[in-house]
Amino acid sequence: MEFSGKESRRLKSVDREEIVRIQRFVSEGPALAYDSNGKVLFVRYVLPGELVRVKVYKEAKDYAMADPLQIVEPSPLRIKPECPYFSLCGGCDYQMIDYKEQISLKKQLVEKIFFQITGQKILLTGILESPLHFRYRNNMTYKVTPHKKTAGFFRKDSKSVVDIEKCLLEMPKITEAFCSVKMQNSNELPFPPHNFKVRSSTIGDTSVYWIPSNYPDTHVYEEITVYGKTIRFKISKDSFFQVNSFLVPLWLEKIISFLDQSHNERIIDLYCGIGLITLFVSYYARETIGVEIAKSSVLDANSNLEINDIKSNVKFILGDAGEILSAIGFADVIIVDPPRAGMDEQTRNLLLQHLPKKIIYSSCKASTMARDIDILSSHYELQELWLVDMFPQTYHVELLALLVHKS
């Protein structure tokens, strides 16, 4: 579960054990159980139906958090996790079930969230599965404790660092770079003084940079091929790029399938990042405009125009999505890929004023997407909703929706 600062302050530290029967999964990772007094417990790394001895470590008035100590009666669905750090570091949630079960679980949770928020029974149109279940992540941020000479990831719900040798989610080149950085210590050089990030690509580019950074900019190049068209992308250290390069082509193919592909549509791509969607949909549009608030991403986007010699019908604008949309006006299709908070009120209101024929919505958080779609439902019909499994082994999902104007 993710808790706000206010919710976190409600939790007090406790130390007691219970034996509980796990009831069901809830969103964002944990499963639900009840303690001997009927209080709700949230427990990670367990499966419905299991009897588990747990340690309750945080408690509020109406719920508590617990860690599993012993699986007394395991579920027949339980498998041995691949990673020795599973349940120690905070990276993975579902390694104790196989991939097909993970997909089934995510489908159930997404449909439940949409029902709770919209009041409508909304079923997924389909699922785009990740080609790789491990070794798919193209960037990793490592936490460092210099005086302890540890580098790895935070424990779940903690700021203590789990020292690791490698992560099974990261691409192999990232593991190599991570090990090289850690080897500085064995070579009697100073241990890394800051947190650091490693980014890699499917064509072998890899870069390392420190957080915070006073060092010159560094970047990698990635190449993505969709429907026979290959585009090369420059990705700077502060720019966003989808974490699973192996699934990105299928995601883009689905987005393109939502277009008329008549070369007559004006398309606006809000929250466009480095132009990943913008450049591909430009092949099928009369005009394409990408809007992004992060300066580094817009600089990369314009570099990517130059690199790929795509100039005639594409431009990028630096600024807030709502403010720019208000200025540039109508589009046949508006694509949105907002941060986890979803669209802001101004942007939603402008969509309802401009009323494009289609809204293509990609999101990494089901609850905010469901909220936005519910608000837009006064004028738009949700025609398709796809689960795009960008994040195997974790509770995170990417969702892709097609909304069509009702008139």
C-alpha angles and dihedrals in degrees: 000000000000115000130196120230090262092052091047091054090056091061119089126193116257136166118210138124131231137175108225141172112235112234110186146323120270127198123286100030119302133092126230128243137156126238125224090277094050095256117148114255124195110209127181129213095024134110134227112271095024121128106223138181105221139185113226107215106164128035139184130179096273105022144019140205122234140180123217115250100174134005099223095179112018124208117248086236093062117112132181111269116242094221124073089210096054110131089014100072122043098238106094133041109175109039089117091072129053122255098260090054090049090054092047091050094049090050091053093047094048093049090047092051092050091050093049093050103035100029087227128112100240118180125198115256091214148315130255105207123207113254087219124045093189133022092034105117115106096193136034133184115210126203117221132203100189098189090052092040092229128141126179137077138323119264113248110281090001143093094219114111123236108215110226140182095208142341118234092215096060125088113258094249089058090054090052092051093046092051091049091054092049091047089066087083094055089050090057093251121132114283113248105285097204143032109276140198131217122199126187138174139213090253092059103260112143132178136180126203137171128241116249093028133201090165125108117274117277129193146176132218124231130187122210124187121202124172090346095308116116120200124187116217130200110212116191124203095263097040125103123239128168108269097227109060091176094063097037094088092056091047091051092047089055092049091050090049088062091061126087087234087210095125086235101095126102106218128195117194110200120199086016100167112192092347100268095146095026096060096046096047090047089076088066101038140078091222132001127195123188119202122196135162097204111089095206091055093050090049088052091046092055090046088053090054089056095043092053097035092236105148114126104078106014134082136164127217125199113221150075113317095232096044094048093044089054090054102043098043132192128031132172090223129023118194119199128189102167129177120268092281089066126219119338120239094256093055093047091049092050091052088054090049098046094038101199115201091247139018117200109198125191118182141172094205121061098199097055092042091052090049092051094045090049090054092047092048091090087076105012136066118214101230101171136015119185131187108220108194100214093151114049117187091026135083091241120111138184115218129197123198136183116208119187126197109254096227 
